[in-house]
């Protein structure tokens, strides 16, 4: 059997490194789900607003706020990362009247990447 060449060994090592590094391909956290969902219309909010991400969050650098159609922030408490699931960020909101609401979030994942986004939902 022929000995493996240096070039072949380097190629195998590179392929193995790429195959074992899925974090490189998905380096940024992203919003996977929300309650209420983006673009949804709900009768009322039954509990806190809840965002679920694809990576664990850094509590000190993660926040979410909810604003009404005039831009007034209606969520008055600090957002919290769920102790039992560090991919979930919640914020308490008071009983919301009918209208459109905007959710603005900024999170930092454990890999140190900061991402932000927003979406709207409506209360009947």
N, C-alpha and C positions, 0 to 999 in steps of 0.2 A: 504494500500500500504506500502511495506517495505521501511524503510529509506535507502538511499544510504550509502554504507559503505565507510570508508575512502579510502580504496584501489581503489574502483570504481571511486571515485571523483578524486583521484590522476591520474588515468589512463585517465580520460576524460580531465583533465587539460593538461596533457602531449600531448595528441593527438591534442588538440586545439592549443597549442603552436607550435607544428610542422606544423600543417596545415596553421597557420598564418605567417610562417616564410619562404617565398619563397626565400628570399635573401640568406639564408644559402645554398640552393642547387645551386644557380647560383652566387657564390661569386666573380667570375672573369669576367672581360670584355673580349669580343671576337670580332674579325673582322667579320662583317656580309656581307659586300659588298665592292667592290672597282671598281673604274673607272680610268684607265683600269683594267679589272678583272685579277686575277691571271691566268697565263698560256695563256692569250689571245694574239692574233696578231691584231694590229690596223694599220690603214693607217697613222694616225696622232693623236696627242692629241688635242682635241678641248677644251682647257681651262686647269684649274689646275687639278692635280691628286687629287682624292677624295676617302677617306676611311670612311666607316660607321660602327660604333660599336653598340653593344647591350646595352651600358650604357653611361650616360653622362661622358664627359671627363674633367679633370682638365687641363686647358690651359697651366699653368706654367710648367707642367710635361709631356706634350704630344708633340711628334715630329715625323716627317717622312722625309726621304731623298730618293732621287732617284740617282742611280749610273749607269754609262755605263758599258759595258763588261770588261773594263780595271780597274774598281773600282773607277773611277773618279766621284765624286759627281757632278751631273749636276743641281740639285735643289739648288739655291743659297740663296733663301729667307727663312725666318723662317716659319715653318708650323703654320697654324691658325685653331683654333676651331671655327666653324661656329656660329656666335652670335644667329642666328635664330634656330639652331638645334645643341645643345651641344654634340651630338653623332657623328658629322661629323668633320673630320680633313682634311684640304686641304693644298696643297703646290703648288706654281707656278713653272712651269718648262719651259725652253725655247723650241723653236721648236727642236724636237728631230730628229736626222738623223736615217737612217735604222740601226737596230741592236737590241741587247738584253739589257734589263735594269732590275736592281734589286731595289726593294722597301724595305726599312728597316724602321720599325716603332716601337716606344715605347710610350705607353700611360699609364696614371694613371687615373683610374675611380674615381668617387666621393666617392666610398667606401674605397679608399686608396690603392687599389691593383694596382700594376704596372705589365703590361704585354707587351711582345714584340713579333715581328714576322717579317717575310719577305716573299716575293714572287717575281716572275719574269714575265715580259711581253715582247713582241717583237713589234718593229715598222717595217713595211714593207719598 
